[in-house]
Amino acid sequence: MIESLKKYEKFLKDNGVGKNDEVADSIKSYVSYLNGVSKHLKITIGTETLGSENDIRNLSRKLEGKVRPKTIQNYHL
């Protein structure tokens, strides 16, 4: 689950994510990736769990062995 989902989607849009999408919806992809992290780690995604680059590294380490390395790379994009 993503805390403040609408706020996150607005942040993505305000920062140009998806503005050139013709085939896929980038914003939905980002939301899907975060929902995957939330599901695999059984956490709520919010500023407490994902507020810095260090948090990204820590969550990536926790995902090792739970998902394929390529999936973890996708989460970073």
PDB file with SEQRES, HELIX, SHEET and CRYST1 records, atoms N, CA, C and O in Angstrom:
SEQRES   1 A   77  MET ILE GLU SER LEU LYS LYS TYR GLU LYS PHE LEU LYS          
SEQRES   2 A   77  ASP ASN GLY VAL GLY LYS ASN ASP GLU VAL ALA ASP SER          
SEQRES   3 A   77  ILE LYS SER TYR VAL SER TYR LEU ASN GLY VAL SER LYS          
SEQRES   4 A   77  HIS LEU LYS ILE THR ILE GLY THR GLU THR LEU GLY SER          
SEQRES   5 A   77  GLU ASN ASP ILE ARG ASN LEU SER ARG LYS LEU GLU GLY          
SEQRES   6 A   77  LYS VAL ARG PRO LYS THR ILE GLN ASN TYR HIS LEU              
HELIX    1 AA1 LEU A    5  ASP A   14  1                                  10    
HELIX    2 AA2 SER A   26  LEU A   41  1                                  16    
HELIX    3 AA3 GLU A   53  LEU A   63  1                                  11    
HELIX    4 AA4 PRO A   69  HIS A   76  1                                   8    
CRYST1    1.000    1.000    1.000  90.00  90.00  90.00 P 1           1          
ATOM      1  N   MET A   1       0.838  -1.175   0.000  1.00  0.00           N  
ATOM      2  CA  MET A   1       0.000   0.000   0.000  1.00  0.00           C  
ATOM      3  C   MET A   1       0.886   1.244   0.000  1.00  0.00           C  
ATOM      4  O   MET A   1       1.945   1.274   0.628  1.00  0.00           O  
ATOM      5  N   ILE A   2       0.438   2.244  -0.703  1.00  0.00           N  
ATOM      6  CA  ILE A   2       1.165   3.502  -0.774  1.00  0.00           C  
ATOM      7  C   ILE A   2       0.384   4.563  -0.019  1.00  0.00           C  
ATOM      8  O   ILE A   2      -0.768   4.860  -0.333  1.00  0.00           O  
ATOM      9  N   GLU A   3       1.038   5.119   0.974  1.00  0.00           N  
ATOM     10  CA  GLU A   3       0.458   6.213   1.735  1.00  0.00           C  
ATOM     11  C   GLU A   3       0.370   7.435   0.812  1.00  0.00           C  
ATOM     12  O   GLU A   3       1.315   7.707   0.072  1.00  0.00           O  
ATOM     13  N   SER A   4      -0.699   8.146   0.840  1.00  0.00           N  
ATOM     14  CA  SER A   4      -0.862   9.368   0.036  1.00  0.00           C  
ATOM     15  C   SER A   4      -0.678   9.114  -1.457  1.00  0.00           C  
ATOM     16  O   SER A   4       0.090   9.812  -2.119  1.00  0.00           O  
ATOM     17  N   LEU A   5      -1.376   8.125  -1.980  1.00  0.00           N  
ATOM     18  CA  LEU A   5      -1.238   7.717  -3.382  1.00  0.00           C  
ATOM     19  C   LEU A   5      -1.492   8.878  -4.345  1.00  0.00           C  
ATOM     20  O   LEU A   5      -0.704   9.095  -5.265  1.00  0.00           O  
ATOM     21  N   LYS A   6      -2.551   9.607  -4.151  1.00  0.00           N  
ATOM     22  CA  LYS A   6      -2.879  10.716  -5.062  1.00  0.00           C  
ATOM     23  C   LYS A   6      -1.777  11.783  -5.043  1.00  0.00           C  
ATOM     24  O   LYS A   6      -1.445  12.358  -6.079  1.00  0.00           O  
ATOM     25  N   LYS A   7      -1.223  12.038  -3.872  1.00  0.00           N  
ATOM     26  CA  LYS A   7      -0.133  13.005  -3.748  1.00  0.00           C  
ATOM     27  C   LYS A   7       1.102  12.512  -4.503  1.00  0.00           C  
ATOM     28  O   LYS A   7       1.789  13.298  -5.155  1.00  0.00           O  
ATOM     29  N   TYR A   8       1.382  11.212  -4.414  1.00  0.00           N  
ATOM     30  CA  TYR A   8       2.519  10.620  -5.128  1.00  0.00           C  
ATOM     31  C   TYR A   8       2.309  10.714  -6.637  1.00  0.00           C  
ATOM     32  O   TYR A   8       3.230  11.072  -7.371  1.00  0.00           O  
ATOM     33  N   GLU A   9       1.104  10.392  -7.099  1.00  0.00           N  
ATOM     34  CA  GLU A   9       0.815  10.483  -8.536  1.00  0.00           C  
ATOM     35  C   GLU A   9       0.956  11.920  -9.033  1.00  0.00           C  
ATOM     36  O   GLU A   9       1.471  12.152 -10.127  1.00  0.00           O  
ATOM     37  N   LYS A  10       0.505  12.874  -8.243  1.00  0.00           N  
ATOM     38  CA  LYS A  10       0.640  14.287  -8.616  1.00  0.00           C  
ATOM     39  C   LYS A  10       2.113  14.674  -8.672  1.00  0.00           C  
ATOM     40  O   LYS A  10       2.533  15.383  -9.586  1.00  0.00           O  
ATOM     41  N   PHE A  11       2.898  14.215  -7.706  1.00  0.00           N  
ATOM     42  CA  PHE A  11       4.338  14.489  -7.698  1.00  0.00           C  
ATOM     43  C   PHE A  11       4.980  13.978  -8.988  1.00  0.00           C  
ATOM     44  O   PHE A  11       5.761  14.687  -9.623  1.00  0.00           O  
ATOM     45  N   LEU A  12       4.649  12.755  -9.367  1.00  0.00           N  
ATOM     46  CA  LEU A  12       5.218  12.185 -10.596  1.00  0.00           C  
ATOM     47  C   LEU A  12       4.838  13.035 -11.812  1.00  0.00           C  
ATOM     48  O   LEU A  12       5.687  13.381 -12.633  1.00  0.00           O  
ATOM     49  N   LYS A  13       3.565  13.359 -11.909  1.00  0.00           N  
ATOM     50  CA  LYS A  13       3.089  14.150 -13.052  1.00  0.00           C  
ATOM     51  C   LYS A  13       3.744  15.522 -13.078  1.00  0.00           C  
ATOM     52  O   LYS A  13       4.161  15.994 -14.136  1.00  0.00           O  
ATOM     53  N   ASP A  14       3.836  16.164 -11.919  1.00  0.00           N  
ATOM     54  CA  ASP A  14       4.449  17.492 -11.829  1.00  0.00           C  
ATOM     55  C   ASP A  14       5.925  17.466 -12.216  1.00  0.00           C  
ATOM     56  O   ASP A  14       6.487  18.487 -12.613  1.00  0.00           O  
ATOM     57  N   ASN A  15       6.554  16.288 -12.099  1.00  0.00           N  
ATOM     58  CA  ASN A  15       7.968  16.151 -12.432  1.00  0.00           C  
ATOM     59  C   ASN A  15       8.184  15.544 -13.817  1.00  0.00           C  
ATOM     60  O   ASN A  15       9.276  15.072 -14.136  1.00  0.00           O  
ATOM     61  N   GLY A  16       7.139  15.561 -14.626  1.00  0.00           N  
ATOM     62  CA  GLY A  16       7.267  15.182 -16.028  1.00  0.00           C  
ATOM     63  C   GLY A  16       7.152  13.704 -16.331  1.00  0.00           C  
ATOM     64  O   GLY A  16       7.307  13.307 -17.486  1.00  0.00           O  
ATOM     65  N   VAL A  17       6.888  12.884 -15.344  1.00  0.00           N  
ATOM     66  CA  VAL A  17       6.745  11.453 -15.599  1.00  0.00           C  
ATOM     67  C   VAL A  17       5.496  11.229 -16.438  1.00  0.00           C  
ATOM     68  O   VAL A  17       4.409  11.692 -16.093  1.00  0.00           O  
ATOM     69  N   GLY A  18       5.663  10.522 -17.530  1.00  0.00           N  
ATOM     70  CA  GLY A  18       4.541  10.160 -18.376  1.00  0.00           C  
ATOM     71  C   GLY A  18       4.171  11.167 -19.442  1.00  0.00           C  
ATOM     72  O   GLY A  18       3.273  10.912 -20.245  1.00  0.00           O  
ATOM     73  N   LYS A  19       4.837  12.298 -19.467  1.00  0.00           N  
ATOM     74  CA  LYS A  19       4.422  13.331 -20.423  1.00  0.00           C  
ATOM     75  C   LYS A  19       4.610  12.909 -21.878  1.00  0.00           C  
ATOM     76  O   LYS A  19       3.940  13.432 -22.768  1.00  0.00           O  
ATOM     77  N   ASN A  20       5.522  11.963 -22.122  1.00  0.00           N  
ATOM     78  CA  ASN A  20       5.751  11.503 -23.493  1.00  0.00           C  
ATOM     79  C   ASN A  20       5.221  10.096 -23.735  1.00  0.00           C  
ATOM     80  O   ASN A  20       5.521   9.483 -24.760  1.00  0.00           O  
ATOM     81  N   ASP A  21       4.434   9.586 -22.795  1.00  0.00           N  
ATOM     82  CA  ASP A  21       3.901   8.230 -22.937  1.00  0.00           C  
ATOM     83  C   ASP A  21       2.975   8.128 -24.140  1.00  0.00           C  
ATOM     84  O   ASP A  21       2.081   8.953 -24.330  1.00  0.00           O  
ATOM     85  N   GLU A  22       3.208   7.101 -24.945  1.00  0.00           N  
ATOM     86  CA  GLU A  22       2.317   6.832 -26.068  1.00  0.00           C  
ATOM     87  C   GLU A  22       1.720   5.434 -25.973  1.00  0.00           C  
ATOM     88  O   GLU A  22       0.602   5.195 -26.431  1.00  0.00           O  
ATOM     89  N   VAL A  23       2.469   4.518 -25.379  1.00  0.00           N  
ATOM     90  CA  VAL A  23       2.021   3.131 -25.315  1.00  0.00           C  
ATOM     91  C   VAL A  23       1.620   2.750 -23.895  1.00  0.00           C  
ATOM     92  O   VAL A  23       0.508   2.269 -23.673  1.00  0.00           O  
ATOM     93  N   ALA A  24       2.503   2.959 -22.945  1.00  0.00           N  
ATOM     94  CA  ALA A  24       2.248   2.559 -21.562  1.00  0.00           C  
ATOM     95  C   ALA A  24       2.121   3.793 -20.676  1.00  0.00           C  
ATOM     96  O   ALA A  24       2.575   4.879 -21.039  1.00  0.00           O  
ATOM     97  N   ASP A  25       1.512   3.620 -19.536  1.00  0.00           N  
ATOM     98  CA  ASP A  25       1.334   4.704 -18.577  1.00  0.00           C  
ATOM     99  C   ASP A  25       2.426   4.598 -17.515  1.00  0.00           C  
ATOM    100  O   ASP A  25       2.362   3.738 -16.636  1.00  0.00           O  
ATOM    101  N   SER A  26       3.425   5.470 -17.599  1.00  0.00           N  
ATOM    102  CA  SER A  26       4.565   5.435 -16.683  1.00  0.00           C  
ATOM    103  C   SER A  26       4.153   5.611 -15.230  1.00  0.00           C  
ATOM    104  O   SER A  26       4.702   4.957 -14.343  1.00  0.00           O  
ATOM    105  N   ILE A  27       3.197   6.484 -14.984  1.00  0.00           N  
ATOM    106  CA  ILE A  27       2.766   6.713 -13.605  1.00  0.00           C  
ATOM    107  C   ILE A  27       2.191   5.429 -13.018  1.00  0.00           C  
ATOM    108  O   ILE A  27       2.486   5.086 -11.873  1.00  0.00           O  
ATOM    109  N   LYS A  28       1.376   4.720 -13.790  1.00  0.00           N  
ATOM    110  CA  LYS A  28       0.832   3.443 -13.301  1.00  0.00           C  
ATOM    111  C   LYS A  28       1.956   2.439 -13.056  1.00  0.00           C  
ATOM    112  O   LYS A  28       1.873   1.637 -12.126  1.00  0.00           O  
ATOM    113  N   SER A  29       3.005   2.472 -13.879  1.00  0.00           N  
ATOM    114  CA  SER A  29       4.140   1.565 -13.692  1.00  0.00           C  
ATOM    115  C   SER A  29       4.854   1.845 -12.375  1.00  0.00           C  
ATOM    116  O   SER A  29       5.171   0.920 -11.627  1.00  0.00           O  
ATOM    117  N   TYR A  30       5.106   3.127 -12.092  1.00  0.00           N  
ATOM    118  CA  TYR A  30       5.763   3.485 -10.830  1.00  0.00           C  
ATOM    119  C   TYR A  30       4.920   3.044  -9.639  1.00  0.00           C  
ATOM    120  O   TYR A  30       5.447   2.506  -8.665  1.00  0.00           O  
ATOM    121  N   VAL A  31       3.622   3.271  -9.716  1.00  0.00           N  
ATOM    122  CA  VAL A  31       2.724   2.869  -8.636  1.00  0.00           C  
ATOM    123  C   VAL A  31       2.749   1.350  -8.477  1.00  0.00           C  
ATOM    124  O   VAL A  31       2.767   0.838  -7.358  1.00  0.00           O  
ATOM    125  N   SER A  32       2.749   0.640  -9.591  1.00  0.00           N  
ATOM    126  CA  SER A  32       2.798  -0.815  -9.556  1.00  0.00           C  
ATOM    127  C   SER A  32       4.084  -1.311  -8.902  1.00  0.00           C  
ATOM    128  O   SER A  32       4.055  -2.236  -8.090  1.00  0.00           O  
ATOM    129  N   TYR A  33       5.210  -0.696  -9.256  1.00  0.00           N  
ATOM    130  CA  TYR A  33       6.493  -1.082  -8.649  1.00  0.00           C  
ATOM    131  C   TYR A  33       6.454  -0.895  -7.135  1.00  0.00           C  
ATOM    132  O   TYR A  33       6.869  -1.777  -6.384  1.00  0.00           O  
ATOM    133  N   LEU A  34       5.955   0.254  -6.694  1.00  0.00           N  
ATOM    134  CA  LEU A  34       5.914   0.498  -5.249  1.00  0.00           C  
ATOM    135  C   LEU A  34       4.943  -0.435  -4.547  1.00  0.00           C  
ATOM    136  O   LEU A  34       5.203  -0.869  -3.424  1.00  0.00           O  
ATOM    137  N   ASN A  35       3.831  -0.747  -5.191  1.00  0.00           N  
ATOM    138  CA  ASN A  35       2.907  -1.719  -4.603  1.00  0.00           C  
ATOM    139  C   ASN A  35       3.572  -3.086  -4.487  1.00  0.00           C  
ATOM    140  O   ASN A  35       3.327  -3.815  -3.526  1.00  0.00           O  
ATOM    141  N   GLY A  36       4.416  -3.439  -5.461  1.00  0.00           N  
ATOM    142  CA  GLY A  36       5.167  -4.695  -5.387  1.00  0.00           C  
ATOM    143  C   GLY A  36       6.118  -4.718  -4.209  1.00  0.00           C  
ATOM    144  O   GLY A  36       6.209  -5.719  -3.498  1.00  0.00           O  
ATOM    145  N   VAL A  37       6.824  -3.626  -4.000  1.00  0.00           N  
ATOM    146  CA  VAL A  37       7.735  -3.530  -2.849  1.00  0.00           C  
ATOM    147  C   VAL A  37       6.940  -3.660  -1.562  1.00  0.00           C  
ATOM    148  O   VAL A  37       7.331  -4.394  -0.655  1.00  0.00           O  
ATOM    149  N   SER A  38       5.831  -2.951  -1.485  1.00  0.00           N  
ATOM    150  CA  SER A  38       4.973  -2.997  -0.299  1.00  0.00           C  
ATOM    151  C   SER A  38       4.512  -4.423  -0.009  1.00  0.00           C  
ATOM    152  O   SER A  38       4.541  -4.876   1.135  1.00  0.00           O  
ATOM    153  N   LYS A  39       4.093  -5.116  -1.048  1.00  0.00           N  
ATOM    154  CA  LYS A  39       3.596  -6.491  -0.901  1.00  0.00           C  
ATOM    155  C   LYS A  39       4.701  -7.441  -0.458  1.00  0.00           C  
ATOM    156  O   LYS A  39       4.517  -8.215   0.482  1.00  0.00           O  
ATOM    157  N   HIS A  40       5.849  -7.384  -1.132  1.00  0.00           N  
ATOM    158  CA  HIS A  40       6.943  -8.310  -0.811  1.00  0.00           C  
ATOM    159  C   HIS A  40       7.507  -8.096   0.586  1.00  0.00           C  
ATOM    160  O   HIS A  40       7.888  -9.056   1.257  1.00  0.00           O  
ATOM    161  N   LEU A  41       7.564  -6.844   1.026  1.00  0.00           N  
ATOM    162  CA  LEU A  41       8.149  -6.543   2.336  1.00  0.00           C  
ATOM    163  C   LEU A  41       7.103  -6.351   3.425  1.00  0.00           C  
ATOM    164  O   LEU A  41       7.435  -6.152   4.593  1.00  0.00           O  
ATOM    165  N   LYS A  42       5.830  -6.414   3.026  1.00  0.00           N  
ATOM    166  CA  LYS A  42       4.720  -6.255   3.981  1.00  0.00           C  
ATOM    167  C   LYS A  42       4.846  -4.943   4.763  1.00  0.00           C  
ATOM    168  O   LYS A  42       4.775  -4.915   5.992  1.00  0.00           O  
ATOM    169  N   ILE A  43       5.037  -3.851   3.996  1.00  0.00           N  
ATOM    170  CA  ILE A  43       5.153  -2.525   4.588  1.00  0.00           C  
ATOM    171  C   ILE A  43       4.253  -1.550   3.830  1.00  0.00           C  
ATOM    172  O   ILE A  43       3.838  -1.818   2.702  1.00  0.00           O  
ATOM    173  N   THR A  44       3.965  -0.436   4.456  1.00  0.00           N  
ATOM    174  CA  THR A  44       3.291   0.666   3.788  1.00  0.00           C  
ATOM    175  C   THR A  44       4.372   1.605   3.276  1.00  0.00           C  
ATOM    176  O   THR A  44       5.282   1.978   4.016  1.00  0.00           O  
ATOM    177  N   ILE A  45       4.269   1.981   2.018  1.00  0.00           N  
ATOM    178  CA  ILE A  45       5.232   2.905   1.428  1.00  0.00           C  
ATOM    179  C   ILE A  45       4.805   4.330   1.750  1.00  0.00           C  
ATOM    180  O   ILE A  45       3.695   4.748   1.420  1.00  0.00           O  
ATOM    181  N   GLY A  46       5.684   5.057   2.386  1.00  0.00           N  
ATOM    182  CA  GLY A  46       5.433   6.454   2.734  1.00  0.00           C  
ATOM    183  C   GLY A  46       6.745   7.125   3.072  1.00  0.00           C  
ATOM    184  O   GLY A  46       7.815   6.547   2.880  1.00  0.00           O  
ATOM    185  N   THR A  47       6.666   8.331   3.569  1.00  0.00           N  
ATOM    186  CA  THR A  47       7.890   9.073   3.876  1.00  0.00           C  
ATOM    187  C   THR A  47       8.707   8.421   4.984  1.00  0.00           C  
ATOM    188  O   THR A  47       9.921   8.615   5.058  1.00  0.00           O  
ATOM    189  N   GLU A  48       8.058   7.660   5.834  1.00  0.00           N  
ATOM    190  CA  GLU A  48       8.782   6.970   6.914  1.00  0.00           C  
ATOM    191  C   GLU A  48       9.608   5.800   6.388  1.00  0.00           C  
ATOM    192  O   GLU A  48      10.658   5.483   6.947  1.00  0.00           O  
ATOM    193  N   THR A  49       9.146   5.161   5.325  1.00  0.00           N  
ATOM    194  CA  THR A  49       9.831   3.970   4.806  1.00  0.00           C  
ATOM    195  C   THR A  49      10.621   4.244   3.539  1.00  0.00           C  
ATOM    196  O   THR A  49      11.528   3.484   3.198  1.00  0.00           O  
ATOM    197  N   LEU A  50      10.289   5.323   2.836  1.00  0.00           N  
ATOM    198  CA  LEU A  50      10.944   5.604   1.557  1.00  0.00           C  
ATOM    199  C   LEU A  50      11.088   7.107   1.373  1.00  0.00           C  
ATOM    200  O   LEU A  50      10.409   7.720   0.550  1.00  0.00           O  
ATOM    201  N   GLY A  51      11.988   7.683   2.159  1.00  0.00           N  
ATOM    202  CA  GLY A  51      12.163   9.125   2.109  1.00  0.00           C  
ATOM    203  C   GLY A  51      13.549   9.587   1.703  1.00  0.00           C  
ATOM    204  O   GLY A  51      13.819  10.787   1.650  1.00  0.00           O  
ATOM    205  N   SER A  52      14.442   8.619   1.413  1.00  0.00           N  
ATOM    206  CA  SER A  52      15.811   9.005   1.071  1.00  0.00           C  
ATOM    207  C   SER A  52      16.470   7.933   0.207  1.00  0.00           C  
ATOM    208  O   SER A  52      15.950   6.827   0.060  1.00  0.00           O  
ATOM    209  N   GLU A  53      17.609   8.276  -0.352  1.00  0.00           N  
ATOM    210  CA  GLU A  53      18.390   7.309  -1.132  1.00  0.00           C  
ATOM    211  C   GLU A  53      18.829   6.143  -0.248  1.00  0.00           C  
ATOM    212  O   GLU A  53      18.884   5.001  -0.704  1.00  0.00           O  
ATOM    213  N   ASN A  54      19.135   6.426   0.998  1.00  0.00           N  
ATOM    214  CA  ASN A  54      19.520   5.368   1.934  1.00  0.00           C  
ATOM    215  C   ASN A  54      18.376   4.387   2.138  1.00  0.00           C  
ATOM    216  O   ASN A  54      18.605   3.181   2.236  1.00  0.00           O  
ATOM    217  N   ASP A  55      17.150   4.888   2.205  1.00  0.00           N  
ATOM    218  CA  ASP A  55      15.977   4.017   2.329  1.00  0.00           C  
ATOM    219  C   ASP A  55      15.859   3.101   1.114  1.00  0.00           C  
ATOM    220  O   ASP A  55      15.529   1.923   1.251  1.00  0.00           O  
ATOM    221  N   ILE A  56      16.127   3.644  -0.074  1.00  0.00           N  
ATOM    222  CA  ILE A  56      16.071   2.835  -1.301  1.00  0.00           C  
ATOM    223  C   ILE A  56      17.074   1.691  -1.215  1.00  0.00           C  
ATOM    224  O   ILE A  56      16.742   0.548  -1.531  1.00  0.00           O  
ATOM    225  N   ARG A  57      18.294   1.991  -0.790  1.00  0.00           N  
ATOM    226  CA  ARG A  57      19.320   0.939  -0.657  1.00  0.00           C  
ATOM    227  C   ARG A  57      18.900  -0.117   0.364  1.00  0.00           C  
ATOM    228  O   ARG A  57      19.067  -1.314   0.129  1.00  0.00           O  
ATOM    229  N   ASN A  58      18.356   0.328   1.496  1.00  0.00           N  
ATOM    230  CA  ASN A  58      17.939  -0.616   2.539  1.00  0.00           C  
ATOM    231  C   ASN A  58      16.800  -1.515   2.064  1.00  0.00           C  
ATOM    232  O   ASN A  58      16.819  -2.721   2.308  1.00  0.00           O  
ATOM    233  N   LEU A  59      15.816  -0.938   1.392  1.00  0.00           N  
ATOM    234  CA  LEU A  59      14.704  -1.740   0.890  1.00  0.00           C  
ATOM    235  C   LEU A  59      15.182  -2.706  -0.189  1.00  0.00           C  
ATOM    236  O   LEU A  59      14.701  -3.836  -0.270  1.00  0.00           O  
ATOM    237  N   SER A  60      16.125  -2.267  -1.015  1.00  0.00           N  
ATOM    238  CA  SER A  60      16.674  -3.150  -2.055  1.00  0.00           C  
ATOM    239  C   SER A  60      17.349  -4.358  -1.421  1.00  0.00           C  
ATOM    240  O   SER A  60      17.183  -5.484  -1.891  1.00  0.00           O  
ATOM    241  N   ARG A  61      18.102  -4.130  -0.365  1.00  0.00           N  
ATOM    242  CA  ARG A  61      18.760  -5.251   0.336  1.00  0.00           C  
ATOM    243  C   ARG A  61      17.727  -6.217   0.909  1.00  0.00           C  
ATOM    244  O   ARG A  61      17.906  -7.433   0.848  1.00  0.00           O  
ATOM    245  N   LYS A  62      16.654  -5.677   1.461  1.00  0.00           N  
ATOM    246  CA  LYS A  62      15.614  -6.517   2.046  1.00  0.00           C  
ATOM    247  C   LYS A  62      14.884  -7.336   0.986  1.00  0.00           C  
ATOM    248  O   LYS A  62      14.352  -8.406   1.281  1.00  0.00           O  
ATOM    249  N   LEU A  63      14.860  -6.835  -0.245  1.00  0.00           N  
ATOM    250  CA  LEU A  63      14.190  -7.550  -1.335  1.00  0.00           C  
ATOM    251  C   LEU A  63      15.027  -8.692  -1.905  1.00  0.00           C  
ATOM    252  O   LEU A  63      14.494  -9.582  -2.568  1.00  0.00           O  
ATOM    253  N   GLU A  64      16.340  -8.671  -1.649  1.00  0.00           N  
ATOM    254  CA  GLU A  64      17.213  -9.718  -2.174  1.00  0.00           C  
ATOM    255  C   GLU A  64      16.736 -11.075  -1.684  1.00  0.00           C  
ATOM    256  O   GLU A  64      16.493 -11.270  -0.493  1.00  0.00           O  
ATOM    257  N   GLY A  65      16.606 -12.009  -2.618  1.00  0.00           N  
ATOM    258  CA  GLY A  65      16.118 -13.346  -2.289  1.00  0.00           C  
ATOM    259  C   GLY A  65      14.602 -13.471  -2.342  1.00  0.00           C  
ATOM    260  O   GLY A  65      14.071 -14.581  -2.351  1.00  0.00           O  
ATOM    261  N   LYS A  66      13.906 -12.347  -2.377  1.00  0.00           N  
ATOM    262  CA  LYS A  66      12.441 -12.368  -2.449  1.00  0.00           C  
ATOM    263  C   LYS A  66      11.963 -12.149  -3.878  1.00  0.00           C  
ATOM    264  O   LYS A  66      10.911 -12.652  -4.272  1.00  0.00           O  
ATOM    265  N   VAL A  67      12.742 -11.396  -4.652  1.00  0.00           N  
ATOM    266  CA  VAL A  67      12.429 -11.130  -6.056  1.00  0.00           C  
ATOM    267  C   VAL A  67      13.711 -11.251  -6.874  1.00  0.00           C  
ATOM    268  O   VAL A  67      14.815 -11.254  -6.328  1.00  0.00           O  
ATOM    269  N   ARG A  68      13.547 -11.350  -8.190  1.00  0.00           N  
ATOM    270  CA  ARG A  68      14.715 -11.469  -9.061  1.00  0.00           C  
ATOM    271  C   ARG A  68      15.528 -10.174  -9.036  1.00  0.00           C  
ATOM    272  O   ARG A  68      14.962  -9.094  -8.867  1.00  0.00           O  
ATOM    273  N   PRO A  69      16.849 -10.272  -9.202  1.00  0.00           N  
ATOM    274  CA  PRO A  69      17.687  -9.067  -9.234  1.00  0.00           C  
ATOM    275  C   PRO A  69      17.222  -8.045 -10.274  1.00  0.00           C  
ATOM    276  O   PRO A  69      17.293  -6.841 -10.024  1.00  0.00           O  
ATOM    277  N   LYS A  70      16.751  -8.503 -11.427  1.00  0.00           N  
ATOM    278  CA  LYS A  70      16.267  -7.597 -12.467  1.00  0.00           C  
ATOM    279  C   LYS A  70      15.057  -6.805 -11.978  1.00  0.00           C  
ATOM    280  O   LYS A  70      14.899  -5.634 -12.324  1.00  0.00           O  
ATOM    281  N   THR A  71      14.222  -7.428 -11.192  1.00  0.00           N  
ATOM    282  CA  THR A  71      13.053  -6.740 -10.632  1.00  0.00           C  
ATOM    283  C   THR A  71      13.500  -5.640  -9.689  1.00  0.00           C  
ATOM    284  O   THR A  71      12.940  -4.544  -9.701  1.00  0.00           O  
ATOM    285  N   ILE A  72      14.505  -5.923  -8.870  1.00  0.00           N  
ATOM    286  CA  ILE A  72      15.032  -4.900  -7.956  1.00  0.00           C  
ATOM    287  C   ILE A  72      15.583  -3.731  -8.753  1.00  0.00           C  
ATOM    288  O   ILE A  72      15.380  -2.578  -8.371  1.00  0.00           O  
ATOM    289  N   GLN A  73      16.274  -4.002  -9.851  1.00  0.00           N  
ATOM    290  CA  GLN A  73      16.778  -2.933 -10.711  1.00  0.00           C  
ATOM    291  C   GLN A  73      15.627  -2.088 -11.240  1.00  0.00           C  
ATOM    292  O   GLN A  73      15.729  -0.861 -11.282  1.00  0.00           O  
ATOM    293  N   ASN A  74      14.548  -2.719 -11.639  1.00  0.00           N  
ATOM    294  CA  ASN A  74      13.377  -1.974 -12.134  1.00  0.00           C  
ATOM    295  C   ASN A  74      12.825  -1.040 -11.074  1.00  0.00           C  
ATOM    296  O   ASN A  74      12.371   0.060 -11.389  1.00  0.00           O  
ATOM    297  N   TYR A  75      12.859  -1.465  -9.826  1.00  0.00           N  
ATOM    298  CA  TYR A  75      12.336  -0.642  -8.745  1.00  0.00           C  
ATOM    299  C   TYR A  75      13.146   0.648  -8.592  1.00  0.00           C  
ATOM    300  O   TYR A  75      12.627   1.653  -8.107  1.00  0.00           O  
ATOM    301  N   HIS A  76      14.404   0.620  -9.001  1.00  0.00           N  
ATOM    302  CA  HIS A  76      15.261   1.803  -8.870  1.00  0.00           C  
ATOM    303  C   HIS A  76      14.977   2.841  -9.938  1.00  0.00           C  
ATOM    304  O   HIS A  76      15.333   4.007  -9.764  1.00  0.00           O  
ATOM    305  N   LEU A  77      14.356   2.462 -11.022  1.00  0.00           N  
ATOM    306  CA  LEU A  77      14.152   3.390 -12.138  1.00  0.00           C  
ATOM    307  C   LEU A  77      12.982   4.299 -11.947  1.00  0.00           C  
ATOM    308  O   LEU A  77      12.697   5.128 -12.811  1.00  0.00           O  
TER     309      LEU A  77                                                      
END                                                                             
